[in-house]
């Protein structure tokens, strides 16, 4: 059905409030519960390595799922259901990895399943919007979805290395995605994207430096998978890639240096070292993998907060480029 402006405003307010308030109110509860059960990990970049509870994935999933379920009930749009199911699958994959150390191939292989709801529910188009036009690729599009979902999920997971980085990165990157979906996608998918933004905004309050809770693989993977699902369902794949450029660069640097799919925690040589004053410095070990953080530290040691701020700046630059790409696409595809 065609949504009117009044319905869009009301539905948008409802799903935004649900996702924001649930994550905002339930995260402190999760912090206490996880701490009590001993589900914590050391924050290795700080003096005395304080124990930080993890994962926040269940709270993020609950907030997002509740909002998406309400939206689906209001619209009965299959694209909304596809986004929700893809996100839930990525969450389950991440939660398994949070609970038990899995081999490096597990997450990329298991995350292929996150593409299934999008394909089976046909929550995708036949055209790929490029910068200077669109390509009609009905046959190639489905294999592309099976590439996008694991890549988007692992890209966000791989940049979740410092306090507040993954959440702030998603917040900034989602803004141009929302604009692109509003123009090139449907209003239902635009509304489905709002819970990603508002749930992450609420979560950032607790994840920002110094973090009171970490997202874990379940949190980072669900955020990345939802971002990828929205980009596909909203005909905004190229915009999504442009907005995620710093994270994409980080994944490319890591894979090109390691030359195989492997868990970060299984890499023996660390890309950065912690100095006596708890500043971070680029490792001089040639066997250490290349990462975005190591590249940032090439000019000299920095505090964790300073590195996070530089990634924040890169995120803004990528978002601006993504907005510019939206404008160019809009002018050329009219």
N, C-alpha and C positions, 0 to 999 in steps of 0.2 A: 504494500500500500504506500501511497505517497504521503509523507509526513508534512504537515503544515508548520509554519513558523512557531505557532503557539505550542504545538506538540513537541517540536524540537527543543524549545526552551524548557518546557516542563520536564521532559524525559532527561534532558541533559543535566538539569539541576538535581534530579532524583539520583541518577547513577553517580554523579560527581560527589554528592553528599554521602551516599552509602559507602563508596570506596574510601573516601577521605576519612570519615568519622570512624569506621570500623578499624582501619589501620592505626589511626591516631590513638584510639582508646584501648585497643587490644595489644599493641606493641609493649607498653609497660607491663602488662600482665604476662606476656611471653618472656620478657626480660627476667622477671622474678621467677617464673616457672622453670625456665631453662637453667638459670643460675642454681636454683635449689636442687635440680636433678644432676647438676654437674656437667651440663652440656655447654661447655665453654672451651675457648681456644685462647692461647696467649696472643696478645697484641705485641708482636715482636719488635715493632719499631719504637716502642716507648720504654722509658726506664722501669725496671722491675717487672716488665712484661705482664701488665694487668690482664686478668682473665675476662674475656668478653663473651657473652652468651651467643650461641649460634645453633640453628639457623632461624632467620626471620621469614623463610619461605612460606611456612604454614599461615602466618598472619597475612602476608601479602596475597596469598592464594585465596584466603577466606574473603578478604575485602573485595578483591577483583571479581571472584566468582559470584558473590552475592549481588554485586551491581550488574554483572552481565546476565545473570539469571533473571533479574527483574526486567532488564531491557528486552531480553528474549520473550518474556511473558507479555510485554507490552506491544512488541512489534511482530513477533513470530518470524523474524528474519533469520534465515539459515546461515547467513554470513556471521551474524552475532554468535550463533551456536558454534560455528566452526572455530572462531577466534577463541571462545571459551574452552573448547575441547583441546585445541592445540596447546593452549597455555597450561591446562591441567596435565597433559601428557608430559610436557617439559618439566613441570613441577615434580611429578612422580619420579622422573629420571634423576633429577637433581637431588631429591630426598633420599633415594637409594644411595647416591654417591656421598651424601652427607653422613649416612649411617655406616657405610662401609667403603673402604678405599677400593675402587674398581680400576681395572686396567685402562690404559689410555684410549683404546678403541671404543670403550663402552659408551661414553656419552655421544660421540658423533654418530655411532651406529644406532643407538636407541632413539636418538632425537629424530631420526628419519620418520618415526611413527607420528611425530608432531605434524608432519605434512599431510597425513592421511585425512583428517577431518576437512581440511581445506579442499582437497581433491575430491573426496567422496561426496561432500555436500556442495561441490561446484561453487565454492566461494571465491572464484577467481575469474578473470577475463581471458580473452584470447590475444589481447594487444599488450605489448610492453612499451610503456611510455618512455621514450628516449629524450635526450636533451633537445634535439632538433627535429623531432618527429616521433612517430610511433611505428612499431614493427608488429605485423600480424604473424604470430607464431603459435598457432593452436596446438601443434604436435610437440614442439619443444618446450612449451610453457610448463607442462606437468613435471618433467624432469628438473626444470629450473626451480620449482617449488621445493623439491626434495633436496636441493642444494641450499636454498635460502634459509630454510628452517634450522638445520644444524649449525650453519655458519653464523646466523644472527644470534642464536642462543650462546654459542661458545665465544663469540666476539665480546659480548657483555660480560660473560663469566671470566674471560681472560684479563679484562681491565679492572676487575674487582680486586685490587691489590693494596689500596690505601683507603683510609677512612673517608667515607663520603663520596668517593669517586664514581662508583657504579650508579648510585642513585642520582647524583647531580647530573651525570652524563645522560641518563635516560630522560630526566626532566627537560634538559635543554634540547636534546635530539627529537623529542616528541612534538615540540612546538611547530617546526616546519612540516612534520608529518601530518599533524592535524590540519594545517592549512592546505596541504596537497590533497588529502582525502576529501576535504570539504569541496574542493574544485573538481577533482578527477574521479572521486569515488562516489559513494552514496551517503546519505545522511545517517542511515542506520550504522554504517561502519564508522562514521565520524563520532557518533554517540558511543560506540563500542570502544573507541580510543580514549575517551575521557577518563574512564577508571584507571587506565595505565598511568596517566599523568597525575591524577589527584591522589591515587594510592601511593605513588612514589614521592610526591610532595610531602605527604604525611609521614612516610617512612624516613625521609631525609632528616627530619627533626631529631631522630634517634641515631641515624647512621653518620651524620656529619661529624667532623673532627671536634672533640675526641669521641669516637663511636661508643655507644652504649650497647649496640647489638650489631652483628654482622648478618648479611643476607644469606650466606652459605651458597652452595651450588643450587639448592632448590630455589632460592630467591633470585639469584642472578640469571639462571637458565630460564625461569618463567618470564622474567622481564624481557630478556632477549627474544624468546620465542613469541611472546605476545607482540612485540615490536615488529618482528618479521611477518607474523600472520596478518597484522593490520596493514603493513605495507603491501602485501599481496592482495588482500581482500579490498583494499582501497585504491588499487591501480597506482601505487606510489613507490614502486620498488627502487627506482633510480634515486628518488629523493631520500629514501631511507639509507641508501648506500652513502650518499654525499654527507648526510648528517652524521653518520657513524664513522667517518673517515679516520679520526684518531684511533678508535678502537680497532678498525680494520687494519690500520697500519701496525698496531701492536701485535695483532694475531699474525700478520704476514712476517714481521720481523722475527717473532718467536719460531714459527714453523720453518722459515728459510734457514735459520741458524741451527735448529735441532734436527731438521730434515726427516722428522717422523712425528706421528701423532703420539703424544705422551702427556701424562698428567704433570702439571707444574710442580706438584709436591714430590714427584718422582725424579725430578732433575736434581742431580747432586751439586753441580756448580751453580751458585746463585748469581743472578744478573747484577745484584747490588750488594754492597756490604754496609754494615752498621758501624759507624765510627764510635769512639769513646764518648763523644758528646751527643750521640744518638742522631747525628746527621747521617744522611744516606749518601753513599758514593758509588760510582760505577765500578763494577768489578774489573780487575785487570786480568782475570783468568780467561784465557782465550777459549776455553771450552764452555764458558758460561753463555747462555743463550742471549740473543739480542731482544730487547723489549723497548717499549716507548719510554718507560721510566729510565732505563739505562741510557737511552739516547738523550733524554733531558738532562741527565747528570753528567754528560760528557764534558760540560764546561766547568764542572766542579761540584762539590758536595752541597746538598740542600736539606733543609728540614722537611719532614713529611708534609706538613701543611703547605710549604712553598711549592713542593712538587704537585700536590693536588690542585693548587691554584693555577699552575701552568697548564695542567690538563683541562681545567675549567676554561681557561682562555682559548685553548685549542678547540674545545667543544663549541664555544660561541662563534669562532671563526667558521667552523664547519656548518653550524646552523645558519649563519648568514649566507654562506655559499648555497645551502639547500634552499633557502628562501629565494635567492636569485634564480636558482634553477626552476623553481615553481613558477616564477614570473615569466621566464623565457618560454617554458613549456606552454603556459597559458596563452601567451601571445601567438605562438606558432601553431597551436592545435585548435585555435578558435575556428 
